[in-house]
Amino acid sequence: MYMKEQYVFRNDQIYKAVIRNYSKDDFDDLISVQKRAFPPPFPSELWWNKDQLAHHLSHFPLGAMCVEVDGKLVGSMTSLIVDFDPLEPHHTWEDITDDGYIRTHNENGDTLYVVDLCIDPDYRGFKLGKVLMNAMFEIVVHLKLDRLLGGGRIPTYHKVAKDFRIDDYIQKLTSGEFKDPVITFLLQTGRTPLKAVKGYLKDEESCDYGVLMEWKNPFKSSSSFCKKCTP
């Protein structure tokens, strides 16, 4: 299991944070954070429910992560392991995560896949998303996986879709010409775009695209990132 303490900062103030695996005792707090982070008109049926959270603990408890600040649970991040083929990257969030129940978890897979990242809006500014992401990177290294992967929304894309193809817009995001609250954040954590997938999720702002963003395990040989590319 995972447990780490560190200090986090906001407005020149310092606070103690604990990053750990969540348990059944945390379910009410986890759902409460989801409600605050994703208020209406976000559909309430997409908030975590206790059945989903129980499946996280049943199938992959190491990938069920939360963060506390001064003893209060204020964020979570969930993952599973999949076997990912870079030559066939197309998939949807619902299919690869089993609608968030992660019964698709494959302990013999090569990729740690991000299911969800959620931070209480009252605790934004502490860079807790990056703190949780770093914990997931550590799991990748600990389990000797090839990569961390997950699809990111592009909530600014609908504003420029008539002017830029998706690949061109991603290039402008990586060059810093434009910024997007999700993709730019993921770039800042160290993840890089792999491919934009049409139909990844139903999201008008993203024009139904998701950008697969990866972090490669720096301790694995480059050939392992694409097994089928090796002669």
Steps between C-alpha positions, in 0.01 A plus 500: 500500500599864456554770765700821472517828691616829354442872532294704255483875455241765415524878540828468692333269753626146562280200576564131563359262241462124516468297182367150559271228372137558582288248688134421557497749788573779249208433265272777630780757486603392149145540370467837676815625328361385164179693561692820582744458213233421240184697593187517282450509207758218517282184508483356850496144366863552397614564858666203665260267675588259780473196275761642262729595789467150644606358163808726503608345829414150386680507167796737551528658847850635430358719222229650725666815628391800705663807652435664837598852601519558875306178550214579260446290186499747210581306184526162337646324198414152378677271255510146365747293301433420135694344213534785251603470136632835365425379147131463585434790737133567429266435792240675711515589869196282569652193334848514648385585855185285498291813565719573801458155662848388378406136457723531193806518730776270372778436749718369214460816294772753416325834554362683802181668376346805669129461567431826682664798669295718734598793727271688739462851350575657840843337488607593150821698495693244707599313181344187646426364154873494432562343841261215417643465150849461646368221722371322190839541330655332803259207463602465135865475605424274798306251286748530210226598255573665166296813542222697662221583256163668506270709286475872569207724414569805280233741630628792290490315168141587412602866488753443222378179330387689190851642459728212600501126449547317828862403430585859407342628820697251710818624334409855595438389858839329520672804353336728758313706240171399664412369844238251614421443870523121467761435233733778616477365856587150379796637306619671818491169687734345243254318277517529121231461233488165323185523288164679483216248500162596353208366701709446814224657708179694450608857557380793293782729614759247383300420185498141631879476481733374768876546479693194612777638720784273610797496734761242408686314770854642472646175637358286217669458163343694214430177310256393770270793422395343171544124519362443150740756349800276580608276212 
